[in-house]
Every structure is written in C-alpha cells, then in structure tokens.
Amino acid sequence: MLRQVIELFDLLDSSKVNGKTIKKLLYKRDQKNILVKTVYGEKGETDFIKVKIPGINGKSKGGDVPTLGIIGRLGGLGAYPEKIGFVSDGDGALTVLSVALKLLEMSTQRDYLDGDVIIATHITPNAPIRIHDPVPFMDSPIDIFTMNKHEVDGEMDAILSVDATKGNRVINHKGFAISPTVKQGYILRVSEDLLNIMEIVTGRFPVVFPITTQDITPYGNGIYHLNSILQPSVATSAPVVGVAITTEIAVPGCATGATHLTDIEVAGRFCIEVAKSFGKKCCRFYDEQEFERINKLYGGLCHLQTLKE
C-alpha cells in the first residue's frame, strides 16, 4: 500500500487541501459513492468525507454480509498558519483514505470484498492546537458529537477507529497497536481474530494498548481521556476497536515531520485484511454469547455512552 499512502500524503500535506481534493482523486478510480459535506463549528470548518465501497454480497447489493466501518479520527491535518506541514494528528485520516484508495483500485481489478466497507473521516488543514498533558494535542473546528454524527454510520456492524495515539506514556511501541473491543459501555476481551491478523500483517507479536473506563465515556464530561480514538463507541451499539498509530515516546499531535509513512502502510494493510475476513464472517470482534451473559449477570452499561450531569 505504500504507493497509495504516498499519493494521499502528497495531497494532504497542503494548506489548501479540502474534501473536494480527495473526492476528485477517488473519482478517478471510478468511485461515485462519495459524500463530502462542509460543516461549520465555533472554531472553524471542516469537510467530512464518507466513501462506501460495495461488496459483492453486501447490504448495498441486497446481501446479508455485515458492513465494516473504518473511521479516521483526528482534530486536524494541519495547524496553519501556526504550523507549516502535515501534523502527527492527521495519521488517522491518512491511513483510512489510503485504505479507500487501495480498495477502489482492487475493485477495478475485480478483486471485490464480500461485504460493504464504509470509510469516513474529515479534512481540515487549519485546526487549532489544544493544551494536553503530557504533550499538546490538535483541537478540532467542530465538537465530538458533530464528528460522530457524520462519521459513525448506522449501517456499520463493526468499527475500526484509526487515530494517532502518540501523546502519552503508556504505549511505548513504534508502529500500531489495537485496543480491546468496546461495546455499549463494556471493555471486552481482545479479539483473538484481530490478534491473528495483526501477527500475520506485521510478522511480529501483536501489540495491545491499555484503555480505561474514562476513555470510553463521551468527551465533555471533565474526565481525562487518552485521546478520541474510542469516541465512536459512544455513538453506536456496534463493537469498536481502536487502531492506534503509536511511537515509543510521547509525540505532540501538533508536531510536524512526525508521520512515518511505513507505519501508516502497515496499519492500512491491517485494516484491509480485517475487511476481507470480516466480510467472510471469519473475523469476530467479540463473543456474542459471552456478551449476552455478562449483560445478564451484571446489567447494561449503556449509561457510560452518555453525558451525565
């Protein structure tokens, strides 16, 4: 996938990039199912982009194969004019858009997946910077609830949420890591199927990053969050797994020159292999029977998906 990553990076590393820029690129791959919408917030504007790639037995074709959602989380691609260049925080968008480009090129070769894949992210080159411990983050022109509204699709039966997760001291690994599965307020066991895919894609032992109950509650409640990687879980009943682009040391989200294209490529390949297996119904994000039992024993935790006063 390295060519696709480089092609997208060249486009996204610009103070002039917007949703139309990416839409034009994807249109060249004969993809017409692209939605771009400009949304305005208190701190500026951003372009949301959503791409649906139909599978041969997916819901869009009347089939019953589940749909995978791949969401690129970020505050912004850049912090112009304060910062010049692509910031570390943009890794999530770069990853998922590279995945979209690769899947579209596969379809032109008649390499179709079984199920539909919906890819969503947003494009903004001039987002504000936000103070965060231990290093500064990128802020977003729009709030997290607006972000979830435009990126989390009701058709998604499972979600991979891809985000740069470098501004911390609890993940000391360069590359990418996955989270335990989160569903309706529960932090569930790590998916063995996802671990298997990660091993094969990387050729190394899988890496899982720690999350806490705080991380799966909505932003805006005054509680510390690792970052926004698991915020899609507050807006859906589908299982969500974070795919974190990581480093050995804490790197500011607003840092430029901190994107490692080879790490993006591996994370993107992982997403594609998950999409292949998920469409064949041989990649489970969680154990349905065990989830039913834990709810029966201890009750639902959906209140963790809401803001409490």
Long-range contacts (C-beta under 8 A, 24 or more apart in sequence): 1-98, 1-99, 1-102, 1-265, 1-268, 1-269, 1-272, 2-261, 2-262, 2-265, 4-98, 4-101, 4-102, 4-105, 4-268, 5-94, 5-98, 5-261, 5-264, 5-265, 5-268, 6-261, 7-98, 7-101, 8-94, 8-97, 8-98, 8-101, 9-86, 9-94, 9-259, 9-261, 9-264, 12-77, 12-86, 12-90, 12-93, 12-94, 12-97, 12-123, 13-78, 13-85, 13-86, 14-125, 15-78, 15-80, 15-81, 15-84, 15-125, 15-126, 16-125, 17-77, 17-123, 17-125, 18-47, 18-123, 18-125, 19-47, 19-48, 19-49, 19-122, 19-123, 20-47, 21-123, 22-49, 22-97, 22-123, 23-49, 25-101, 26-51, 26-100, 26-101, 26-104, 29-101, 29-104, 29-105, 29-107, 29-108, 30-104, 30-108, 31-104, 37-150, 39-122, 39-142, 39-146, 39-150, 40-141, 40-142, 41-140, 41-141, 41-142, 41-143, 41-146, 42-141, 43-127, 43-128, 43-139, 43-140, 43-141, 43-142, 44-124, 44-126, 44-127, 44-128, 44-141, 45-124, 45-141, 45-142, 46-76, 46-122, 46-123, 46-124, 46-127, 46-140, 46-141, 46-142, 47-122, 47-123, 47-124, 48-120, 48-121, 48-122, 48-123, 48-150, 48-151, 49-97, 49-120, 49-121, 49-122, 49-123, 50-118, 50-119, 50-120, 50-150, 50-151, 50-153, 51-100, 51-104, 51-118, 51-119, 51-120, 52-116, 52-117, 52-118, 52-119, 53-100, 53-103, 53-104, 53-107, 53-113, 53-116, 53-117, 53-118, 53-119, 54-112, 54-116, 55-112, 55-113, 55-114, 55-115, 55-116, 55-117, 55-279, 56-112, 56-113, 56-114, 57-114, 57-115, 57-279, 58-113, 58-114, 58-115, 58-116, 58-279, 59-115, 59-116, 59-155, 60-116, 63-115, 65-114, 65-115, 65-116, 65-279, 65-281, 66-115, 66-157, 66-158, 66-278, 66-279, 66-281, 67-115, 67-116, 67-117, 67-118, 67-155, 67-156, 67-157, 68-115, 68-116, 68-117, 68-118, 68-156, 68-157, 68-158, 68-159, 68-160, 68-274, 68-275, 68-278, 68-279, 69-117, 69-118, 69-119, 69-120, 69-152, 69-153, 69-155, 69-156, 69-157, 69-158, 69-159, 69-160, 69-232, 69-238, 70-96, 70-99, 70-117, 70-118, 70-119, 70-120, 70-159, 70-160, 70-162, 70-271, 70-275, 71-96, 71-119, 71-120, 71-121, 71-151, 71-152, 71-159, 71-160, 71-161, 71-162, 71-232, 72-96, 72-97, 72-119, 72-120, 72-121, 72-162, 72-163, 73-121, 73-147, 73-151, 73-161, 73-162, 73-163, 73-227, 73-228, 73-229, 73-231, 73-232, 74-121, 74-122, 74-138, 74-140, 74-163, 74-164, 75-127, 75-128, 75-130, 75-137, 75-138, 75-139, 75-140, 75-228, 75-253, 76-124, 76-125, 76-126, 76-127, 76-128, 76-138, 76-139, 76-140, 76-141, 77-123, 77-124, 77-125, 77-127, 78-124, 78-125, 78-126, 78-127, 79-126, 79-127, 79-128, 79-129, 79-138, 79-254, 80-125, 80-126, 81-126, 82-129, 83-129, 83-254, 83-256, 84-256, 85-256, 85-257, 86-256, 86-259, 87-138, 87-253, 87-254, 87-255, 87-256, 87-258, 88-164, 88-166, 88-251, 88-252, 88-253, 88-254, 88-255, 88-256, 88-258, 88-259, 89-127, 89-137, 89-138, 89-164, 89-253, 89-254, 90-164, 90-259, 91-162, 91-163, 91-164, 91-245, 91-259, 91-263, 91-264, 92-121, 92-162, 92-163, 92-164, 92-245, 93-121, 93-122, 93-123, 94-259, 94-264, 95-162, 95-243, 95-245, 95-264, 95-267, 95-268, 95-271, 96-120, 96-121, 96-162, 96-268, 96-271, 97-121, 98-264, 98-265, 98-268, 99-268, 99-271, 99-272, 99-275, 102-268, 102-272, 103-272, 103-275, 113-275, 113-276, 113-279, 114-276, 114-279, 114-280, 115-275, 115-278, 115-279, 116-155, 117-275, 117-279, 118-153, 118-155, 118-156, 120-150, 120-151, 120-152, 120-153, 121-151, 122-147, 122-150, 122-151, 129-254, 132-167, 132-253, 134-167, 134-168, 134-169, 134-250, 135-167, 135-250, 135-251, 135-252, 135-253, 136-167, 136-252, 136-253, 136-254, 137-167, 137-227, 137-252, 137-253, 137-254, 138-253, 138-254, 143-219, 143-220, 144-218, 144-219, 144-220, 144-228, 144-231, 145-218, 145-235, 147-228, 147-231, 148-231, 148-232, 148-234, 148-235, 149-235, 151-232, 152-232, 152-235, 152-236, 154-236, 156-236, 156-238, 157-238, 158-238, 158-239, 158-240, 158-241, 158-278, 158-285, 159-232, 159-233, 159-236, 159-238, 159-239, 159-240, 159-241, 160-241, 160-242, 160-243, 160-271, 160-274, 161-229, 161-230, 161-231, 161-232, 161-233, 161-240, 161-241, 161-242, 161-243, 162-229, 162-242, 162-243, 162-244, 162-245, 162-267, 162-271, 163-227, 163-228, 163-229, 163-242, 163-243, 163-244, 163-245, 164-227, 164-244, 164-245, 164-253, 165-209, 165-226, 165-227, 165-229, 165-242, 165-244, 165-245, 165-246, 166-245, 166-246, 166-247, 166-250, 166-251, 166-252, 166-253, 166-258, 167-227, 167-250, 167-251, 167-252, 167-253, 168-226, 168-227, 168-250, 169-250, 170-209, 170-210, 170-226, 171-209, 171-210, 171-244, 171-246, 171-247, 172-248, 172-249, 173-207, 173-246, 173-247, 173-248, 174-246, 174-247, 174-248, 174-260, 174-263, 175-202, 175-207, 175-246, 175-263, 175-266, 175-267, 176-207, 176-243, 176-244, 176-245, 176-246, 176-263, 176-266, 176-267, 176-270, 177-207, 177-208, 177-209, 177-243, 177-244, 177-246, 178-206, 178-207, 178-208, 178-209, 178-241, 178-242, 178-243, 178-244, 179-208, 179-209, 179-211, 179-229, 179-230, 179-241, 179-242, 179-243, 179-244, 180-208, 180-211, 180-241, 181-239, 181-240, 181-241, 181-285, 181-286, 182-211, 182-216, 182-230, 182-233, 182-239, 182-240, 182-241, 182-242, 183-233, 183-237, 183-238, 183-239, 183-240, 183-285, 183-286, 183-291, 184-237, 184-300, 184-301, 184-302, 184-305, 185-216, 185-300, 185-301, 185-302, 185-303, 185-304, 185-305, 186-291, 186-294, 186-301, 187-211, 187-213, 187-216, 188-239, 188-286, 188-287, 188-290, 188-291, 189-286, 189-287, 189-290, 191-241, 191-283, 191-284, 191-285, 191-286, 193-277, 193-282, 193-283, 193-284, 193-285, 194-241, 194-274, 194-283, 194-285, 197-270, 197-273, 197-274, 197-277, 197-283, 198-270, 200-273, 201-266, 201-269, 201-270, 201-273, 202-266, 202-270, 207-246, 209-242, 209-244, 209-246, 211-242, 213-304, 216-304, 216-305, 217-304, 217-305, 218-305, 218-306, 218-307, 220-307, 221-307, 221-308, 227-253, 233-305, 234-304, 234-305, 234-306, 235-305, 239-285, 239-286, 241-285, 243-267, 243-270, 243-271
